[in-house]
Amino acid sequence: MPKSVESRVTPSSSDPEEDSRRLPRVAGKIPWSSWGIILIEFFEKFAMNGTYIVFTNFLQQPLPPGSRTGAGFKGQSGALNLGQQVATGVNYANSFWMSTSPLFGAFIADQYLGRYTTIQWANFISLIGHVVLLVAALPPIIVSPMKAIVPFSIGLILMGVGFGGLKSNMSTLVVEQIPDTKLQISTNKKGHRVLVDPGATRARVLLYFYSMINIGSITGMISGVYAEKFVGFYLSFAVPTVVIIVCPLMLMWVRRRFPDYRSTPPSQSVLGNMFKLCALAMKGQWSWNPVQLYRNLQHPDFWNRVKPSRITNPPAWMTFEDSWIDEVSHGIQACKVFIWYPLLWPAHKQQSSNMTSQAATLRLGSIPNDLLITLNPLFCIILTPIYAHIIYPRLARYGIRFALTKRIALGFLSAAVAMACAATLQHFIYATSPCGRFTSKCRATANADSRLSLWYQLPVYFFIANSEVLAAVTGMQYAFQQAPQNMRSLVMALFLFTQAGASAFAQAMLPLSRDPLLVWNYTTAGGMCVVGAVGVWWCNRGRGDEEPEVEVEKKGSGQQGGRQQDMSAARG
């Protein structure tokens, strides 16, 4: 648990803008309700990733000779024998569904049920999905691929529904436990005056939340692959089914046990007002000329002219203040950054599909081919505190502003490097395999695998993890910070929805997910990341370095702005 600032805490001075520029910002005390929700996320990620990690082998590889469980022991685990292209396609389709469903979960939470009730219903539906998926792996069913594919597909759909309610609301709920208080001056143990900033506290909470996601992922993945390897797929699906039961019970306990638990109630008018506001702002601004349309949307007065204070006779639905329009515009600004993410995710998706298949063609020894994907969350756990506590503070000490959009662009480039490593490795696999450029089709032949070790995949997972810390986590922070309070789940869901666009790109790349075209598959994914990095930089050039100070001055009352937030957490 982070150390809270000790000694006397007093309200900010009469000149909060001067204090915000001069004093270092530190994180405050994290409520116990946040810790409870963080722990719940461990169990959810254990269940989800412990299940999904074995999907590629379950779909692609055949049952081992004489097996009724799919366990490979010293050989290759498998079940349905549908091939690499079909397995990759199913993974991409599932990814599309799981990227779309958070929109519905966010809409229901923000407008109707609230986050707590939505999450509990999502847990229940996810549990049913796990049970149905388990049926597909039972010995009497798994031996018949045509029978097993039916409960497998139904289970995927139900789990996607549950995922949609969880993913868009859990991260928002954990950050909501930090109250919106004003900046407070305190004296730390070394006698230095500091500012206790709720923005820094939220960033610290997200750091621990994300770390727990990866710890749960590692634990679930390792248990899943070894259960698949030595017992069978039914155990890989049964363990997460038991674990997911803990989540609704523990969330119920957190809500009742800790008096500091808080959640924004649903507001049935906020989304409708937002759509009406956007329609009013677009009135007279639409143009079939894309250049003119872009200029109209970027005009400084685009949002100001529809503020209630500027309208003589505002419509009846305009019951909000001018400040809410500023919040909506900030939320839409965040969504503009998200348009480049569909070019990033196809590279990340290679881990659970083609990289797992690639591992099966390498020299494995006694290691399961789908084990190395667990290195991704492990590297994330290592890299996240390094960036937060070493790299970001060191850059700040030298006066270098590592703005969020710059981190995102660098994350895109890191994914491009990962794909370059994967393409290079695939080239040498083709060069060293006895089967040449058709390694996956003749794996049944003795000694058909490449002489290259499985561990040559290590750089790929490192650079993907680095990309995840720089681009994915930063994008999640950016989404929360820029969203209006009663639209946070929706903006977070829109960030997750970018993976749906990525799934469409990945489906278009599906013809490349087979021998002898796999080198082009990785090269294409890497090239898309480079284009995305240039796009993020180009759209935000000239303003990323200045935005932190502007946000601090505008929100001197305590909600610290965008790009300074997690850097200040590092200084704490």
N, C-alpha and C positions, 0 to 999 in steps of 0.2 A: 504494500500500500504506500503511495507517495506520502512524503512528509508534508504535513500542512504547515503553513506559515505560523510561527509562534510569536508571541508578545502582543502588544497593544495594537488593535486595529481601529482606525478612525476613518470617518468619511473623507473623501477626496477634498483637496484644497480648493480655494475659490477659483483657481485657474487650472481646471482639469486638463485643458489642452497642453499647457506647459508641462504638467506632470506626466502626461501620456508620452510626450516626446523625450523627457529627461530621465524618468525612472524606469528601471527594468521591470518587465511584467512577469509574474509568477503564477503558477496554478494554485488554487485554493484546495480545500478539503473536498474529497470525493464522497458523496452520500453513499450510505450502505445500500440503498435501493439500486444504485448504479452497479455496485459490485455483484448484487444478486442477479441482475439482468445479464451482466458480462458472463457469469458462470453458466447461465441458461444457454447462452450462445455456444459454449463449449459442447454441451450435449447435442444441440441441434446440428452443429457442423460435424460432430462425430458421426451422427446418424446419416446425414446427407452424403458426405464424402466417403464414408465407409461403404456406402452402397454404390455410388456412381463409379468408383474407381475400378470395379470389376466388370463394368458393362461391356467394354471393348472385347475382352476375352470371352465373356458370356455369349456375345453375338457373333464374333468373327471366327473363333477357333472351334474345331470339332471336339466331341466328347473323346477323351482318351479311350483306347481299346479296353472294353470290358467294364468301363466305369458307368455308374448310375448317379454320380454326384458332380462330376466335372472336375474333380481334384486331379492335378497333374503330377503330384509328388515330385519325382525327378524329371518329369517331362513337362509338356505344355498343358496348362489348364484350358478348358473350353467347354462349349455346350451346343450352340445352335448351328455352327458351321455356315454362317451366312456370308463370310468373306469380308475383306478389309473395306471395300467400297461401301457395302451395305452398312457395316458397323459404323463407319465414319458418318454416313448419311443419317443414321438414326441418332447418333450423338449430336449432330448439328441440328436436327429437327427438335430434339429434346431441349437443346440450348435455346432455340428460338422460342419454344413454348414457355420456358422458365424465365425468359427475358421479357415476355409479353405479360405474363400473369401478374407481376408486381404492380402494373398499372391499375388493374382491377382491385387488388388488395389495398393500394393507396387510396383509391377513390372511395371505397367502402369505409375505410378507417377515417378519412378526413371528413366525409359528409354524412355518414350514417351511424356506424357502430362505435367509433373510437378505436384507439390502437389496442387496448387490452382485449376487448371482446373479439376484434378481428384476429388477433394473434392466437387466441384460444381456439377459435373455430378453425384456423389454419393448422394448428397442432393436431386437432381431431381428424381433419381430412388427410393430413400427411400420414398419420398413424394408419388409417385405413389403406392408403396407398402402399405403405410398407408391407402390410399383411397380404395384400393381393399380390405384390411382387414376390413375396416369399413362396406363394403357391407355385409360381413358375419354376422355382428351383427345387421343388420336392422331387425325390427320386422317381416316383411313378410318372411325373409330368415331364421332367427335363429330358427324358430319353426320346420324346417325340417333339421335334422342333415346332411342328405346326400347332400342337397343343400348347406348348410353353409360350409361344409368342403372344397369345391372346391375353393371359393374365399379366404378362410382362408389359404389354402396351397399355392396358388399363391402369396398372400400377404407376406407370410413368405419368399418365395424365393426372391422376389423383395427387401424386406427389408434387407435380407442377403447380396445381391449384394451391396446395398447402404452402409451397415455397413462395408463391406470390404474396400471400398474406403475411409471411414472416419476413422476407427479405426487405420489403419496403417499409417496414414498421419497427423492427427490432433496433436498428442503428439509431433511428429517430427517437425511439422511446428511451434508450439509454442516455442520450445526450440531453433529453428533456428533463432529466432528474437534476440537472444543474440549474439553479434558479437564475433568473435575469436580474442580477443585482448591479449596483453601481460599482465603479472602480473604487477600491479602498486602499489607503496608504497604510503600510505596516512596516515593522522593523524585523528583519530576519535574525537568525542566531549570531551572525557575524556583525550585527549592529548596523547593517546597511538598510536604507529606506527602499522599499519596493512597492509595486502596485499589484495587489491581488486582483486578477482579472478573470471573470467568468469565461471569457473566450479562451484563455489559456487552459482553464480547467476542462472545458469541453474538448479541446485538442488532446489533453492528457487522457481523458476518458476514451476517446476514439483510439488512441494508441493502445491502451490496454484491451479494449474491445477487439481490435484487429488482431492483436497478439493471441488472444484467446480463440479467435476464429482459426488461426493457424495451428495452435496447439491441439484443438479438437480435430482439425483436419488430419494432422499427422497421426494422432492416435487412432482415429477411425480408419484411415487408409492402411496403416500397417496391420491392424487387426483384420481388415477385409482381405488384403492380398494373401496373408498367411492362412486365413481360414479357407479361402478359395484353393490355395495350393495344396494343403495337407488334409482338409476335411471335405470341402465341397462348397458349391455356391449357396446351398441352403443355409449354411452357418454364416456366410458373408452377409446374407439378407436378414437372418434372424437376430443377430446381435444388435444392429441398428434399430430394429423394430422394438426391442426391449428398451433400448436407451431413449428413444423418442418419447416414451411414456413419462419419463421424468420431467420433461419440459413444461407441460401445462400444470402439473402439480406444483412445481417449484415457482412458477410465475404467480400462481394463486397464493402461495406462501409469502412471496416477496411483497405482494400487494397488501396483504393483511398484517404482516409482521412489522414493516417499517413505516412509521408515520410520515417520513419525508418522501414517500412515493408520490409521483405526480404524473399526470398525462393530460394533454390538451384535449378538451371535449370536442366532439364532432360539431361542425357548423354547416348546416344544410344550405346556407346562402353563399358561402365564400366562393365555391367553384362557379356557380351561376353568375355571381357578380364579376368574377374574373373574365369569363367569356364575354359578358356584356360590355365590360370595360375595353377589352381588346377590339370588339366590333366597333365600339364608339371611336376608339383611337384610329382605326383603319378607315373610318368614313372620310371620303375625299382624298385618301392617300394611295389607293390602289392604282397600279399602272401595269399595262401589259409589257412595258419596257422594263426589263429586269434592272438596268442601271438606274433608271429613275425611281423604281420601287425601292431599291436599296438606299438611295439617297433620302427618300421620304422617311423610311424606317429609322435612319440614322440621324435625322434632324433633331437638334437639341430640344426643340419644342414639341416633339412627338407626344410625349407623355404629359408635359406641363399643361398643354391646352385642354386636357380632359380632366384636370383636377377640379374638385367641387368648388374651390375658391375662385376658379376662373370661369365658371359657368353661371350665368344669371339665373336660370331656372333649371336646376339639376333634376334629372328624372327621379322617380320615387325610390328606385332600387339603389340609388347612390347615397347610402347611409354612412359611408366611411369617410375618413379624413384624408387630406392630401398625402400624409405620410404612408398610408397603405398603398397608394399608387407607386410611390418610390420603392416600396418593398416588392411589389409585383414586377416592376421594371428590372430590379436586381435579380429576381428569380429567372426572368426571361433572359437576362444577360448570361446567367449561368448555363442555361440551356443552349446558348449559342456556342459555348465551348464544347458542349457534348457532341456536336455534329461530326467531329473528327474521330470520335471513339470507335465507330464501326470499322475503321481502317486498322485499329489496334487489335481488337479482340480475336480476329482469325488466327493471329500468331499465338495468342494465349491458348486458344482451343486446340492447337496441335498437341498439347501435352497429353490430353486424355484420349486422343484418337490416334493420329499418325505416329507420334513419338512412341506410344505404347506398342504399336505394331512394329515400328522400327526396332525397338528393343528386342522383340522376339527373333530378329534375324541376326543378333549379335551374340557373342560368346557370354552366356549367362552363368555357367556353373550351377550352383544351387539357388541362385537368386531369382525370385519371380520377375517376369518381364515388366509387370506393372508396379514394381516397388519404387523405382526411381522418381516417380511423380511425387512421392512424399518429400523429396528434397525441396520442392517448391515452397511449401509452407515452412519448412525448416530454415531455408535461406531467408524467407520473409521475417521470421522471428528474429534472426540475427541482424538483418539489415535495418529493420525498423528503428530500434533504439540507437543504432550507430548513426543513422541520419538525424534522428531527433535530438540526441544528446551530444553528438560530436561534430558532425559535418555542418548542420545548419547553424549552431551557435558559433562555430569557428568562422564561417563565412560572414555572419553578422558582426563578429568582432573586427573583421577587416573591412567593414563597411560595404559588403557585397550583398545586395538584395536578391535572394534566390526566390523570385516570385513564383506563385503556384503555377501559372501558365508555363513558366520556364521549366519547372520540374516536370510538368506533364509532357512537354516537348522532348525533354531528355529521356523520359520513360518510353516514349515511342521509339526513339533511337536505340535504346537498350534492347527492346523487343526485336528491332531490325538486326542487331548484332546476333541475337539468339538464333534467328532464322538463318543467318549466314553460316553459323556454326552447324546447324542442322543440315543445311544443304551440302556443306562440305563433307560432313560425316556420311551422308547418304551417297555421295559420289564415291567415297572410298569403300563403302559397303558393296556397291556394284562392282568396284574394281577388284575386291578381294574375295567375293563370294564365288564358290564353285558354280553357282547358277547364274552368274553374271548379273544382268539387269532385271532378272525375274526371280528375285530371292524368295518372295512370299509364296510363290506357286509351287516351289519344289522343296519346301521345308520338311516334307515327310521323308525325303531322302536322307540317309545317314550322312552326317558331317556336312550338311548342306549350308550351315550357318557361316557367316563371315568369321574370320579369325580375329576381328576387332573386339575389344572388350566392351561390355555394357557401360563401363564408367566413362567412355568417351562422350557420353551424353551429358556429363556433368556441367560443362559450360552453358549448355542450352538452358538448363533449369535455373542456373545462377542468374543469367541475364534476363530471363523471364520474370524471376522473382524480383530482381532489381527494377524492372519495368513496372511490376505490380505495385511496389512501394512508392515509386515516383509518380505513376500515372493513375493507377486505380484508387489507391488510398487518398491521394490528393484530390482526385475528382469527387470522391465521396465527401470529403471535407468541404470542398468548394460548393457542392450542391446544398449541403445543410446551411452553410454560412449565408448564402445568397437568397435562400428561400424565405418567404413570409412565414411567420410562426404557424399559421393554420393551413399551410400548404406544403409543409416540409416532407411529408410522406409522398406527396405527388411529385415534387421536384426530384426526390431521391429515386422514385420509380422511373421517371423520365431518364435519369442517368443510367439506371439498369436496363432500360428499354433500348439503349444503344447497342446492347448485345444482340437484340433481335435483328437490327440492321446488319450486324456482323455475321449472324447466322445466314442471312440471305447471301452475303458475299461468300461465305464458306460453302454454301450449297452450290453456288456458281463455280467454285473451285473444285467441287467434288470429282469431276472427271480426271483431275490431276492426282487424286488420292489412290493411285495404283501404280504398280510397276509398268513401264520403266520411267514414269513421269514424276516421281516423287521429288527429284531435285528441283524441278520447276514449281512444284507445290510450295516448297519452303521458300524459294526465291521470290515467288509472287507475294506470299504473305509478308516477307521482309520488305519488299518494295512498297507495299501498301503502308507499312509503318513509317517509312521515310516520307512518303507523301503526307501522311497525317502529321508528322512532326513539323514539316514545313508549313502546313496549314495552320496549326495551333500557333506557331511563332508569328506568322504573317498577320493573322487576325487580331493578335494582341500586342503587336509591336508598338513601342512608344508609350504604352500606358501601364504595363505590368509593374514597372519599378516604382511608379508614383502612387499606385492605388492604395498601398498599405497606410501611408500617412493620411491620405484623404479620408479613408474609412475611419481611422482612429479619431480624427478631428470631428467627423460628423457624428460618431457614436461614442463620444467621450463619456457618456453615462454608464458605459459598461460593456456593451456588445461590441467587442473589438472586431475590426473588419478583417476581410479576406485573407490576404497573404501574410499577415504578420502573426496569425493566430498560432499555428503549430510551431513557429520559430520561437515564440515567447514561451510556449510550453517547454521547449527544450532548455531555455535559460532557467526555467524553474527547477 
